[in-house]
Amino acid sequence: MVLQSSVSIQVLVSAVEQDPEALVRRMRISTPAVIVNQCGGYGYREWQEQDGEEGRQTSRRIQVFSMPERGVGLSRNTALLHAGSDICLFSDEDIVLSEDYAEQIRRAYGELPDADMILFNVRVAPARRTYWNEDIHRISRLNYGRYPAYSITAKLESLRRANAHYSLLFGGGARYSNGEDSLFLRDCLRAGLKLYSHTACIGEETERESTWFSGYHEKFFRDRGVLYHYLYGPLALPLAYRFLAAHRREMCREISFGRAYALMREGVREAVRGGGKDDGGR
């Protein structure tokens, strides 16, 4: 079963200090889009992007919301608030979309009619790769933590029914460095949404300096401890130990294993003192 071409797809882009028109071209966006550009001030503009030869042109609505506040969770929530499509695709300014990304997304939802969300492949540098879908399968609480936001597509109605939002505590520009994607998927699973992985590749990442990662320093491990509390509750400490044991050769070159674990424990305690619940972006 192939989803009808009339089903609308919208790209929700989080960007910082970008030229929106150049960004649309660079990302190869061929569907309507909502771009949230965190820059020097407030503003809104929209235009109809034209494609095709004269006499056979099609147009798509591009909306750009500018704001001075920083935080990837705030950016994604703002884009989600203004979304108006059947299916939305979360994306970032450093993603170049495949020419047929819209067709691939429609086809996948046609193959998986009960899916509320489908997570696709996006090519990244080997050192940054956290996942690659080799088959189509359900995403569960056992395997959701590897997926970045730019892999996520969702039925907008399903997200709104689940009242799903991104946390304002985690991610680039927020208090804690990363983890907002995992928290978002966790909340969607808790709300009963059906998540699937899919083997189609819908784009690739262009290499750039990370907006949040600056090394395996004390803040990295402390922030990871906070995240593990919110993700895993009473299992945070044993899973933190397992995480460090699995990655100690890479992560514990400058900070010892014991010190890294102590820092993650400090993060867990900080989260407990803060009340034990993240705000989920609400």
Secondary structure, 3 states (H helix, E strand, C coil): CCCCCCCCEEEEEEEECCCHHHHHHHHCCCCCEEEEEECCCCEEEEEEEEECCCCCCEEEEEEEEEECCCCHHHHHHHHHHCCCCCEEEEEECCEEECCCHHHHHHHHHHHCCCCCEEEEEEECCHHHCCCCCCCCEEECCCCHHHCCHHHEEEEHHHHHHHCCCCCCCECCCCCECCCHHHHHHHHHHHCCCCEEEEEEEEEEECCCCCCCCCCCCHHHHHHHHHHHHHHHHHHHHHHHHHHHHHHHHHHCCCCCHHHHHHHHHHHHHHHHHCCCCCCCCC
